[in-house]
Amino acid sequence: MLNELANLHQKCFPHKPWSADDFADLKKSGCEIIASQNGFIVWRAVADEAELITIGVAPDARRTGIAAAMMGIMEGELKKSGVKSVFLEVAENNAPARKLYEQNGYVQVGVRPKYYDGIDAIMMKKDL
Ligand SMILES: CC(C)(COP(=O)(O)OP(=O)(O)OC[C@H]1O[C@@H](n2cnc3c(N)ncnc32)[C@H](O)[C@@H]1OP(=O)(O)O)[C@@H](O)C(=O)NCCC(=O)NCCS
């Protein structure tokens, strides 16, 4: 399963793919992972805050609502366990992801200049 996840991650992030071992380490560190044939989402909750660590959908399955659905599942799980807010970071030039997050109620709360190889990271938050 983790090998399939690594293959899917490679399709979504060809310039910085994560290995099956990377995903195993994330699980060991307390991350939650939901994955299907076409998409994955990874988050970590600590006390009443959570971080959306990554999300990806296979290129040929995009714009069918998979990412929004996975975020909805994540948020449902977080609410059940008492989490009050979710944070994430997204590259300033990643227009599809920024639109996805804005559409789902995330608002900008800060900027980390030049965080991703010279590209600013936009920090976003959603109160659940
Ligand atoms: C960002 C990503 C996860 C979106 O996945 P998706 O399943 O295509 O997204 P959805 O179909 O759920 O889209 C939900 C909304 O997000 C916005 N959106 C998603 N992709 C978009 C695009 N290419 N352009 C503009 N808006 C987009 C739209 O508002 C969309 O609603 P609509 O289709 O009704 O207009 C996907 O493009 C991806 O895997 N990208 C590469 C990995 C990545 O950058 N991950 C995020 C790292 S921070």
The ligand as an SDF file (V2000), in Angstrom:
LIG
                    3D

 48 50  0  0  0  0  0  0  0  0999 V2000
   -4.3640   20.8920   -5.7610 C   0  0  0  0  0  0  0  0  0  0  0  0
   -4.9900   19.5260   -6.0950 C   0  0  0  0  0  0  0  0  0  0  0  0
   -4.8120   18.6130   -4.8680 C   0  0  0  0  0  0  0  0  0  0  0  0
   -6.4840   19.7360   -6.3560 C   0  0  0  0  0  0  0  0  0  0  0  0
   -7.0870   18.4550   -6.5060 O   0  0  0  0  0  0  0  0  0  0  0  0
   -8.4940   18.2530   -7.3030 P   0  0  0  0  0  0  0  0  0  0  0  0
   -9.0360   16.9330   -6.8970 O   0  0  0  0  0  0  0  0  0  0  0  0
   -8.2850   18.5220   -8.7260 O   0  0  0  0  0  0  0  0  0  0  0  0
   -9.3910   19.4240   -6.6690 O   0  0  0  0  0  0  0  0  0  0  0  0
  -10.9940   19.4430   -6.6630 P   0  0  0  0  0  0  0  0  0  0  0  0
  -11.5190   18.8050   -7.9090 O   0  0  0  0  0  0  0  0  0  0  0  0
  -11.4920   18.9160   -5.3680 O   0  0  0  0  0  0  0  0  0  0  0  0
  -11.2540   21.0200   -6.7690 O   0  0  0  0  0  0  0  0  0  0  0  0
  -11.9650   21.7400   -5.7870 C   0  0  0  0  0  0  0  0  0  0  0  0
  -11.8520   23.2180   -6.1210 C   0  0  0  0  0  0  0  0  0  0  0  0
  -10.4800   23.6510   -6.0450 O   0  0  0  0  0  0  0  0  0  0  0  0
  -10.2330   24.6370   -7.0800 C   0  0  0  0  0  0  0  0  0  0  0  0
   -9.2900   24.1000   -8.0720 N   0  0  0  0  0  0  0  0  0  0  0  0
   -8.7660   22.8510   -8.1150 C   0  0  0  0  0  0  0  0  0  0  0  0
   -7.9050   22.7480   -9.1700 N   0  0  0  0  0  0  0  0  0  0  0  0
   -7.8980   23.9420   -9.7880 C   0  0  0  0  0  0  0  0  0  0  0  0
   -7.2260   24.4620  -10.9210 C   0  0  0  0  0  0  0  0  0  0  0  0
   -6.3740   23.7040  -11.6480 N   0  0  0  0  0  0  0  0  0  0  0  0
   -7.4420   25.7500  -11.2680 N   0  0  0  0  0  0  0  0  0  0  0  0
   -8.2850   26.5360  -10.5600 C   0  0  0  0  0  0  0  0  0  0  0  0
   -8.9810   26.0910   -9.4750 N   0  0  0  0  0  0  0  0  0  0  0  0
   -8.7840   24.8120   -9.0920 C   0  0  0  0  0  0  0  0  0  0  0  0
  -11.5800   24.8940   -7.7260 C   0  0  0  0  0  0  0  0  0  0  0  0
  -12.1970   25.9330   -6.9990 O   0  0  0  0  0  0  0  0  0  0  0  0
  -12.2770   23.5540   -7.5340 C   0  0  0  0  0  0  0  0  0  0  0  0
  -13.6760   23.6610   -7.5950 O   0  0  0  0  0  0  0  0  0  0  0  0
  -14.4010   23.5620   -9.0410 P   0  0  0  0  0  0  0  0  0  0  0  0
  -13.7880   22.4040   -9.7840 O   0  0  0  0  0  0  0  0  0  0  0  0
  -15.8300   23.3640   -8.6650 O   0  0  0  0  0  0  0  0  0  0  0  0
  -14.1150   24.8760   -9.7190 O   0  0  0  0  0  0  0  0  0  0  0  0
   -4.3460   18.8910   -7.3580 C   0  0  0  0  0  0  0  0  0  0  0  0
   -4.3170   19.8560   -8.3830 O   0  0  0  0  0  0  0  0  0  0  0  0
   -2.9480   18.3460   -7.1600 C   0  0  0  0  0  0  0  0  0  0  0  0
   -2.7590   17.2010   -6.7510 O   0  0  0  0  0  0  0  0  0  0  0  0
   -1.9100   19.1790   -7.4300 N   0  0  0  0  0  0  0  0  0  0  0  0
   -0.5100   18.7400   -7.3000 C   0  0  0  0  0  0  0  0  0  0  0  0
   -0.1290   18.5430   -5.8560 C   0  0  0  0  0  0  0  0  0  0  0  0
   -0.2680   19.8210   -5.0490 C   0  0  0  0  0  0  0  0  0  0  0  0
    0.1010   20.9160   -5.4800 O   0  0  0  0  0  0  0  0  0  0  0  0
   -0.7960   19.6740   -3.8120 N   0  0  0  0  0  0  0  0  0  0  0  0
   -0.9880   20.7770   -2.8990 C   0  0  0  0  0  0  0  0  0  0  0  0
    0.2900   21.1010   -2.2010 C   0  0  0  0  0  0  0  0  0  0  0  0
    0.0880   22.4640   -1.0540 S   0  0  0  0  0  0  0  0  0  0  0  0
  1  2  1  0
  2  3  1  0
  2  4  1  0
  2 36  1  0
  4  5  1  0
  5  6  1  0
  6  7  2  0
  6  8  1  0
  6  9  1  0
  9 10  1  0
 10 11  2  0
 10 12  1  0
 10 13  1  0
 13 14  1  0
 14 15  1  0
 15 16  1  0
 15 30  1  0
 16 17  1  0
 17 18  1  0
 17 28  1  0
 18 19  1  0
 18 27  1  0
 19 20  2  0
 20 21  1  0
 21 22  1  0
 21 27  2  0
 22 23  1  0
 22 24  2  0
 24 25  1  0
 25 26  2  0
 26 27  1  0
 28 29  1  0
 28 30  1  0
 30 31  1  0
 31 32  1  0
 32 33  2  0
 32 34  1  0
 32 35  1  0
 36 37  1  0
 36 38  1  0
 38 39  2  0
 38 40  1  0
 40 41  1  0
 41 42  1  0
 42 43  1  0
 43 44  2  0
 43 45  1  0
 45 46  1  0
 46 47  1  0
 47 48  1  0
M  END
$$$$
